[in-house]
Amino acid sequence: METVKLGKKGQISIPKAVLDALGLEGEMLLLVEATPDGSILLRPAGVYPIEIYSDVRVREFLAEDEMSAEEAKRVREAVEE
């Protein structure tokens, strides 16, 4: 267990050994929670990019999903075997 000091602005530095043990790196987002027993819980935040698909992008997906006549023929032949 390590001791850290709370700075004047409420900031703490997490010791490098703890960061390394948890695989945390600088500038990662963390979720902070106060528990009923008075503990402070820090967890990595899962941040994932979100793409809102435009109608044009949806049409691109659909076009990529279409089979050519030759591909459809090969699929039918393979299924019939």
Jmol script that loads the backbone (N, CA, C; Angstrom):
load data "model"
ATOM      1  N   MET A   1       0.852  -1.166   0.000  1.00  0.00           N
ATOM      2  CA  MET A   1       0.000   0.000   0.000  1.00  0.00           C
ATOM      3  C   MET A   1       0.900   1.232   0.000  1.00  0.00           C
ATOM      4  N   GLU A   2       0.507   2.232  -0.763  1.00  0.00           N
ATOM      5  CA  GLU A   2       1.296   3.451  -0.851  1.00  0.00           C
ATOM      6  C   GLU A   2       0.480   4.630  -0.338  1.00  0.00           C
ATOM      7  N   THR A   3       1.168   5.677   0.062  1.00  0.00           N
ATOM      8  CA  THR A   3       0.521   6.892   0.544  1.00  0.00           C
ATOM      9  C   THR A   3       0.682   7.973  -0.515  1.00  0.00           C
ATOM     10  N   VAL A   4      -0.394   8.727  -0.738  1.00  0.00           N
ATOM     11  CA  VAL A   4      -0.333   9.868  -1.652  1.00  0.00           C
ATOM     12  C   VAL A   4      -0.852  11.088  -0.901  1.00  0.00           C
ATOM     13  N   LYS A   5      -0.482  12.249  -1.371  1.00  0.00           N
ATOM     14  CA  LYS A   5      -0.897  13.494  -0.729  1.00  0.00           C
ATOM     15  C   LYS A   5      -1.909  14.202  -1.614  1.00  0.00           C
ATOM     16  N   LEU A   6      -2.988  14.654  -1.018  1.00  0.00           N
ATOM     17  CA  LEU A   6      -4.011  15.420  -1.728  1.00  0.00           C
ATOM     18  C   LEU A   6      -3.514  16.852  -1.866  1.00  0.00           C
ATOM     19  N   GLY A   7      -3.435  17.324  -3.101  1.00  0.00           N
ATOM     20  CA  GLY A   7      -2.965  18.684  -3.343  1.00  0.00           C
ATOM     21  C   GLY A   7      -4.016  19.724  -2.989  1.00  0.00           C
ATOM     22  N   LYS A   8      -3.617  20.996  -3.018  1.00  0.00           N
ATOM     23  CA  LYS A   8      -4.513  22.100  -2.667  1.00  0.00           C
ATOM     24  C   LYS A   8      -5.747  22.160  -3.554  1.00  0.00           C
ATOM     25  N   LYS A   9      -5.607  21.733  -4.801  1.00  0.00           N
ATOM     26  CA  LYS A   9      -6.731  21.774  -5.747  1.00  0.00           C
ATOM     27  C   LYS A   9      -7.460  20.436  -5.828  1.00  0.00           C
ATOM     28  N   GLY A  10      -7.197  19.541  -4.880  1.00  0.00           N
ATOM     29  CA  GLY A  10      -7.895  18.255  -4.848  1.00  0.00           C
ATOM     30  C   GLY A  10      -7.300  17.206  -5.764  1.00  0.00           C
ATOM     31  N   GLN A  11      -6.085  17.427  -6.221  1.00  0.00           N
ATOM     32  CA  GLN A  11      -5.458  16.480  -7.138  1.00  0.00           C
ATOM     33  C   GLN A  11      -4.530  15.532  -6.386  1.00  0.00           C
ATOM     34  N   ILE A  12      -4.414  14.310  -6.923  1.00  0.00           N
ATOM     35  CA  ILE A  12      -3.452  13.345  -6.407  1.00  0.00           C
ATOM     36  C   ILE A  12      -2.647  12.800  -7.573  1.00  0.00           C
ATOM     37  N   SER A  13      -1.479  12.287  -7.272  1.00  0.00           N
ATOM     38  CA  SER A  13      -0.685  11.576  -8.264  1.00  0.00           C
ATOM     39  C   SER A  13      -0.702  10.104  -7.876  1.00  0.00           C
ATOM     40  N   ILE A  14      -1.022   9.258  -8.836  1.00  0.00           N
ATOM     41  CA  ILE A  14      -1.037   7.820  -8.587  1.00  0.00           C
ATOM     42  C   ILE A  14       0.376   7.309  -8.798  1.00  0.00           C
ATOM     43  N   PRO A  15       0.917   6.592  -7.831  1.00  0.00           N
ATOM     44  CA  PRO A  15       2.297   6.107  -7.955  1.00  0.00           C
ATOM     45  C   PRO A  15       2.505   5.255  -9.210  1.00  0.00           C
ATOM     46  N   LYS A  16       3.682   5.380  -9.801  1.00  0.00           N
ATOM     47  CA  LYS A  16       4.009   4.676 -11.041  1.00  0.00           C
ATOM     48  C   LYS A  16       3.843   3.164 -10.896  1.00  0.00           C
ATOM     49  N   ALA A  17       4.228   2.614  -9.756  1.00  0.00           N
ATOM     50  CA  ALA A  17       4.097   1.167  -9.561  1.00  0.00           C
ATOM     51  C   ALA A  17       2.638   0.730  -9.673  1.00  0.00           C
ATOM     52  N   VAL A  18       1.737   1.551  -9.165  1.00  0.00           N
ATOM     53  CA  VAL A  18       0.303   1.227  -9.246  1.00  0.00           C
ATOM     54  C   VAL A  18      -0.171   1.361 -10.691  1.00  0.00           C
ATOM     55  N   LEU A  19       0.244   2.422 -11.368  1.00  0.00           N
ATOM     56  CA  LEU A  19      -0.133   2.605 -12.776  1.00  0.00           C
ATOM     57  C   LEU A  19       0.351   1.431 -13.622  1.00  0.00           C
ATOM     58  N   ASP A  20       1.597   1.035 -13.411  1.00  0.00           N
ATOM     59  CA  ASP A  20       2.170  -0.074 -14.168  1.00  0.00           C
ATOM     60  C   ASP A  20       1.429  -1.380 -13.877  1.00  0.00           C
ATOM     61  N   ALA A  21       1.113  -1.611 -12.620  1.00  0.00           N
ATOM     62  CA  ALA A  21       0.429  -2.856 -12.241  1.00  0.00           C
ATOM     63  C   ALA A  21      -0.955  -2.951 -12.877  1.00  0.00           C
ATOM     64  N   LEU A  22      -1.594  -1.802 -13.092  1.00  0.00           N
ATOM     65  CA  LEU A  22      -2.948  -1.785 -13.658  1.00  0.00           C
ATOM     66  C   LEU A  22      -2.955  -1.521 -15.163  1.00  0.00           C
ATOM     67  N   GLY A  23      -1.791  -1.253 -15.734  1.00  0.00           N
ATOM     68  CA  GLY A  23      -1.723  -0.972 -17.165  1.00  0.00           C
ATOM     69  C   GLY A  23      -2.322   0.377 -17.532  1.00  0.00           C
ATOM     70  N   LEU A  24      -2.267   1.323 -16.608  1.00  0.00           N
ATOM     71  CA  LEU A  24      -2.809   2.657 -16.874  1.00  0.00           C
ATOM     72  C   LEU A  24      -1.716   3.561 -17.404  1.00  0.00           C
ATOM     73  N   GLU A  25      -2.100   4.485 -18.275  1.00  0.00           N
ATOM     74  CA  GLU A  25      -1.158   5.439 -18.860  1.00  0.00           C
ATOM     75  C   GLU A  25      -1.668   6.852 -18.628  1.00  0.00           C
ATOM     76  N   GLY A  26      -0.789   7.815 -18.802  1.00  0.00           N
ATOM     77  CA  GLY A  26      -1.157   9.211 -18.625  1.00  0.00           C
ATOM     78  C   GLY A  26      -2.286   9.633 -19.542  1.00  0.00           C
ATOM     79  N   GLU A  27      -3.107  10.509 -19.063  1.00  0.00           N
ATOM     80  CA  GLU A  27      -4.235  11.106 -19.782  1.00  0.00           C
ATOM     81  C   GLU A  27      -5.366  10.139 -20.084  1.00  0.00           C
ATOM     82  N   MET A  28      -5.386   8.975 -19.433  1.00  0.00           N
ATOM     83  CA  MET A  28      -6.527   8.062 -19.584  1.00  0.00           C
ATOM     84  C   MET A  28      -7.689   8.622 -18.774  1.00  0.00           C
ATOM     85  N   LEU A  29      -8.896   8.385 -19.252  1.00  0.00           N
ATOM     86  CA  LEU A  29     -10.072   8.794 -18.492  1.00  0.00           C
ATOM     87  C   LEU A  29     -10.385   7.738 -17.446  1.00  0.00           C
ATOM     88  N   LEU A  30     -10.696   8.195 -16.243  1.00  0.00           N
ATOM     89  CA  LEU A  30     -11.050   7.301 -15.155  1.00  0.00           C
ATOM     90  C   LEU A  30     -12.412   7.703 -14.603  1.00  0.00           C
ATOM     91  N   LEU A  31     -13.161   6.723 -14.159  1.00  0.00           N
ATOM     92  CA  LEU A  31     -14.404   6.982 -13.448  1.00  0.00           C
ATOM     93  C   LEU A  31     -14.075   7.007 -11.966  1.00  0.00           C
ATOM     94  N   VAL A  32     -14.620   7.969 -11.243  1.00  0.00           N
ATOM     95  CA  VAL A  32     -14.369   8.064  -9.813  1.00  0.00           C
ATOM     96  C   VAL A  32     -15.700   7.939  -9.079  1.00  0.00           C
ATOM     97  N   GLU A  33     -15.681   7.178  -7.993  1.00  0.00           N
ATOM     98  CA  GLU A  33     -16.906   6.918  -7.245  1.00  0.00           C
ATOM     99  C   GLU A  33     -16.580   6.888  -5.753  1.00  0.00           C
ATOM    100  N   ALA A  34     -17.434   7.500  -4.952  1.00  0.00           N
ATOM    101  CA  ALA A  34     -17.316   7.409  -3.496  1.00  0.00           C
ATOM    102  C   ALA A  34     -18.178   6.236  -3.050  1.00  0.00           C
ATOM    103  N   THR A  35     -17.595   5.330  -2.290  1.00  0.00           N
ATOM    104  CA  THR A  35     -18.331   4.152  -1.826  1.00  0.00           C
ATOM    105  C   THR A  35     -18.956   4.431  -0.456  1.00  0.00           C
ATOM    106  N   PRO A  36     -19.962   3.644  -0.067  1.00  0.00           N
ATOM    107  CA  PRO A  36     -20.621   3.868   1.221  1.00  0.00           C
ATOM    108  C   PRO A  36     -19.674   3.805   2.426  1.00  0.00           C
ATOM    109  N   ASP A  37     -18.573   3.044   2.290  1.00  0.00           N
ATOM    110  CA  ASP A  37     -17.651   2.934   3.426  1.00  0.00           C
ATOM    111  C   ASP A  37     -16.612   4.058   3.464  1.00  0.00           C
ATOM    112  N   GLY A  38     -16.740   5.049   2.563  1.00  0.00           N
ATOM    113  CA  GLY A  38     -15.830   6.189   2.548  1.00  0.00           C
ATOM    114  C   GLY A  38     -14.620   6.021   1.658  1.00  0.00           C
ATOM    115  N   SER A  39     -14.555   4.929   0.924  1.00  0.00           N
ATOM    116  CA  SER A  39     -13.441   4.716   0.006  1.00  0.00           C
ATOM    117  C   SER A  39     -13.665   5.487  -1.290  1.00  0.00           C
ATOM    118  N   ILE A  40     -12.598   5.698  -2.010  1.00  0.00           N
ATOM    119  CA  ILE A  40     -12.659   6.296  -3.340  1.00  0.00           C
ATOM    120  C   ILE A  40     -12.285   5.211  -4.330  1.00  0.00           C
ATOM    121  N   LEU A  41     -13.158   4.966  -5.287  1.00  0.00           N
ATOM    122  CA  LEU A  41     -12.950   3.912  -6.274  1.00  0.00           C
ATOM    123  C   LEU A  41     -12.661   4.551  -7.625  1.00  0.00           C
ATOM    124  N   LEU A  42     -11.541   4.175  -8.232  1.00  0.00           N
ATOM    125  CA  LEU A  42     -11.186   4.649  -9.575  1.00  0.00           C
ATOM    126  C   LEU A  42     -11.212   3.466 -10.525  1.00  0.00           C
ATOM    127  N   ARG A  43     -11.852   3.657 -11.679  1.00  0.00           N
ATOM    128  CA  ARG A  43     -11.889   2.609 -12.703  1.00  0.00           C
ATOM    129  C   ARG A  43     -11.639   3.244 -14.060  1.00  0.00           C
ATOM    130  N   PRO A  44     -10.946   2.524 -14.949  1.00  0.00           N
ATOM    131  CA  PRO A  44     -10.776   3.057 -16.306  1.00  0.00           C
ATOM    132  C   PRO A  44     -12.142   3.223 -16.967  1.00  0.00           C
ATOM    133  N   ALA A  45     -12.304   4.322 -17.662  1.00  0.00           N
ATOM    134  CA  ALA A  45     -13.553   4.575 -18.378  1.00  0.00           C
ATOM    135  C   ALA A  45     -13.428   4.012 -19.782  1.00  0.00           C
ATOM    136  N   GLY A  46     -14.443   3.278 -20.207  1.00  0.00           N
ATOM    137  CA  GLY A  46     -14.470   2.773 -21.579  1.00  0.00           C
ATOM    138  C   GLY A  46     -15.048   3.838 -22.490  1.00  0.00           C
ATOM    139  N   VAL A  47     -14.204   4.422 -23.308  1.00  0.00           N
ATOM    140  CA  VAL A  47     -14.646   5.474 -24.223  1.00  0.00           C
ATOM    141  C   VAL A  47     -14.489   4.947 -25.637  1.00  0.00           C
ATOM    142  N   TYR A  48     -15.575   4.901 -26.343  1.00  0.00           N
ATOM    143  CA  TYR A  48     -15.570   4.353 -27.694  1.00  0.00           C
ATOM    144  C   TYR A  48     -16.133   5.386 -28.655  1.00  0.00           C
ATOM    145  N   PRO A  49     -15.499   5.536 -29.808  1.00  0.00           N
ATOM    146  CA  PRO A  49     -16.028   6.497 -30.787  1.00  0.00           C
ATOM    147  C   PRO A  49     -17.372   6.026 -31.328  1.00  0.00           C
ATOM    148  N   ILE A  50     -18.223   6.970 -31.580  1.00  0.00           N
ATOM    149  CA  ILE A  50     -19.546   6.662 -32.127  1.00  0.00           C
ATOM    150  C   ILE A  50     -19.660   7.350 -33.477  1.00  0.00           C
ATOM    151  N   GLU A  51     -20.103   6.601 -34.465  1.00  0.00           N
ATOM    152  CA  GLU A  51     -20.323   7.181 -35.788  1.00  0.00           C
ATOM    153  C   GLU A  51     -21.818   7.168 -36.064  1.00  0.00           C
ATOM    154  N   ILE A  52     -22.357   8.313 -36.371  1.00  0.00           N
ATOM    155  CA  ILE A  52     -23.757   8.415 -36.772  1.00  0.00           C
ATOM    156  C   ILE A  52     -23.767   8.293 -38.290  1.00  0.00           C
ATOM    157  N   TYR A  53     -24.424   7.249 -38.779  1.00  0.00           N
ATOM    158  CA  TYR A  53     -24.401   6.985 -40.215  1.00  0.00           C
ATOM    159  C   TYR A  53     -25.378   7.869 -40.971  1.00  0.00           C
ATOM    160  N   SER A  54     -24.861   8.559 -41.966  1.00  0.00           N
ATOM    161  CA  SER A  54     -25.707   9.358 -42.852  1.00  0.00           C
ATOM    162  C   SER A  54     -26.386   8.418 -43.839  1.00  0.00           C
ATOM    163  N   ASP A  55     -27.382   8.912 -44.529  1.00  0.00           N
ATOM    164  CA  ASP A  55     -28.061   8.104 -45.545  1.00  0.00           C
ATOM    165  C   ASP A  55     -27.079   7.650 -46.628  1.00  0.00           C
ATOM    166  N   VAL A  56     -26.137   8.519 -46.977  1.00  0.00           N
ATOM    167  CA  VAL A  56     -25.135   8.178 -47.987  1.00  0.00           C
ATOM    168  C   VAL A  56     -24.286   7.007 -47.492  1.00  0.00           C
ATOM    169  N   ARG A  57     -23.871   7.048 -46.223  1.00  0.00           N
ATOM    170  CA  ARG A  57     -23.027   5.978 -45.666  1.00  0.00           C
ATOM    171  C   ARG A  57     -23.793   4.663 -45.596  1.00  0.00           C
ATOM    172  N   VAL A  58     -25.068   4.724 -45.246  1.00  0.00           N
ATOM    173  CA  VAL A  58     -25.894   3.511 -45.205  1.00  0.00           C
ATOM    174  C   VAL A  58     -25.984   2.909 -46.602  1.00  0.00           C
ATOM    175  N   ARG A  59     -26.171   3.745 -47.615  1.00  0.00           N
ATOM    176  CA  ARG A  59     -26.228   3.244 -48.995  1.00  0.00           C
ATOM    177  C   ARG A  59     -24.900   2.598 -49.391  1.00  0.00           C
ATOM    178  N   GLU A  60     -23.787   3.159 -48.930  1.00  0.00           N
ATOM    179  CA  GLU A  60     -22.481   2.562 -49.217  1.00  0.00           C
ATOM    180  C   GLU A  60     -22.386   1.166 -48.598  1.00  0.00           C
ATOM    181  N   PHE A  61     -22.848   1.024 -47.354  1.00  0.00           N
ATOM    182  CA  PHE A  61     -22.841  -0.293 -46.708  1.00  0.00           C
ATOM    183  C   PHE A  61     -23.679  -1.281 -47.495  1.00  0.00           C
ATOM    184  N   LEU A  62     -24.854  -0.856 -47.891  1.00  0.00           N
ATOM    185  CA  LEU A  62     -25.755  -1.753 -48.622  1.00  0.00           C
ATOM    186  C   LEU A  62     -25.168  -2.142 -49.973  1.00  0.00           C
ATOM    187  N   ALA A  63     -24.521  -1.209 -50.639  1.00  0.00           N
ATOM    188  CA  ALA A  63     -23.920  -1.503 -51.941  1.00  0.00           C
ATOM    189  C   ALA A  63     -22.784  -2.515 -51.791  1.00  0.00           C
ATOM    190  N   GLU A  64     -21.997  -2.383 -50.717  1.00  0.00           N
ATOM    191  CA  GLU A  64     -20.894  -3.327 -50.484  1.00  0.00           C
ATOM    192  C   GLU A  64     -21.414  -4.720 -50.141  1.00  0.00           C
ATOM    193  N   ASP A  65     -22.640  -4.786 -49.666  1.00  0.00           N
ATOM    194  CA  ASP A  65     -23.219  -6.052 -49.228  1.00  0.00           C
ATOM    195  C   ASP A  65     -23.895  -6.814 -50.372  1.00  0.00           C
ATOM    196  N   GLU A  66     -24.054  -6.170 -51.522  1.00  0.00           N
ATOM    197  CA  GLU A  66     -24.740  -6.812 -52.640  1.00  0.00           C
ATOM    198  C   GLU A  66     -23.799  -7.766 -53.379  1.00  0.00           C
ATOM    199  N   MET A  67     -24.378  -8.883 -53.886  1.00  0.00           N
ATOM    200  CA  MET A  67     -23.609  -9.835 -54.677  1.00  0.00           C
ATOM    201  C   MET A  67     -23.793  -9.529 -56.154  1.00  0.00           C
ATOM    202  N   SER A  68     -22.731  -9.754 -56.889  1.00  0.00           N
ATOM    203  CA  SER A  68     -22.848  -9.632 -58.338  1.00  0.00           C
ATOM    204  C   SER A  68     -23.581 -10.874 -58.857  1.00  0.00           C
ATOM    205  N   ALA A  69     -23.998 -10.824 -60.097  1.00  0.00           N
ATOM    206  CA  ALA A  69     -24.688 -11.974 -60.699  1.00  0.00           C
ATOM    207  C   ALA A  69     -23.774 -13.196 -60.690  1.00  0.00           C
ATOM    208  N   GLU A  70     -22.493 -13.000 -60.969  1.00  0.00           N
ATOM    209  CA  GLU A  70     -21.539 -14.110 -60.971  1.00  0.00           C
ATOM    210  C   GLU A  70     -21.385 -14.715 -59.574  1.00  0.00           C
ATOM    211  N   GLU A  71     -21.307 -13.862 -58.554  1.00  0.00           N
ATOM    212  CA  GLU A  71     -21.204 -14.358 -57.178  1.00  0.00           C
ATOM    213  C   GLU A  71     -22.459 -15.133 -56.793  1.00  0.00           C
ATOM    214  N   ALA A  72     -23.618 -14.616 -57.161  1.00  0.00           N
ATOM    215  CA  ALA A  72     -24.873 -15.302 -56.846  1.00  0.00           C
ATOM    216  C   ALA A  72     -24.924 -16.668 -57.521  1.00  0.00           C
ATOM    217  N   LYS A  73     -24.432 -16.753 -58.773  1.00  0.00           N
ATOM    218  CA  LYS A  73     -24.413 -18.014 -59.495  1.00  0.00           C
ATOM    219  C   LYS A  73     -23.519 -19.030 -58.786  1.00  0.00           C
ATOM    220  N   ARG A  74     -22.329 -18.580 -58.353  1.00  0.00           N
ATOM    221  CA  ARG A  74     -21.415 -19.485 -57.650  1.00  0.00           C
ATOM    222  C   ARG A  74     -22.005 -19.974 -56.340  1.00  0.00           C
ATOM    223  N   VAL A  75     -22.713 -19.115 -55.623  1.00  0.00           N
ATOM    224  CA  VAL A  75     -23.346 -19.505 -54.369  1.00  0.00           C
ATOM    225  C   VAL A  75     -24.427 -20.564 -54.626  1.00  0.00           C
ATOM    226  N   ARG A  76     -25.259 -20.317 -55.642  1.00  0.00           N
ATOM    227  CA  ARG A  76     -26.324 -21.297 -55.977  1.00  0.00           C
ATOM    228  C   ARG A  76     -25.710 -22.635 -56.333  1.00  0.00           C
ATOM    229  N   GLU A  77     -24.653 -22.637 -57.127  1.00  0.00           N
ATOM    230  CA  GLU A  77     -24.001 -23.885 -57.518  1.00  0.00           C
ATOM    231  C   GLU A  77     -23.415 -24.595 -56.303  1.00  0.00           C
ATOM    232  N   ALA A  78     -22.826 -23.852 -55.390  1.00  0.00           N
ATOM    233  CA  ALA A  78     -22.225 -24.462 -54.194  1.00  0.00           C
ATOM    234  C   ALA A  78     -23.298 -25.048 -53.291  1.00  0.00           C
ATOM    235  N   VAL A  79     -24.426 -24.391 -53.196  1.00  0.00           N
ATOM    236  CA  VAL A  79     -25.517 -24.875 -52.343  1.00  0.00           C
ATOM    237  C   VAL A  79     -26.159 -26.129 -52.931  1.00  0.00           C
ATOM    238  N   GLU A  80     -26.236 -26.190 -54.239  1.00  0.00           N
ATOM    239  CA  GLU A  80     -26.848 -27.328 -54.913  1.00  0.00           C
ATOM    240  C   GLU A  80     -25.987 -28.584 -54.801  1.00  0.00           C
ATOM    241  N   GLU A  81     -24.696 -28.443 -54.574  1.00  0.00           N
ATOM    242  CA  GLU A  81     -23.808 -29.615 -54.512  1.00  0.00           C
ATOM    243  C   GLU A  81     -24.035 -30.425 -53.279  1.00  0.00           C
TER     244      GLU A  81
END
end "model"
wireframe off; spacefill off
backbone 0.3
color backbone group
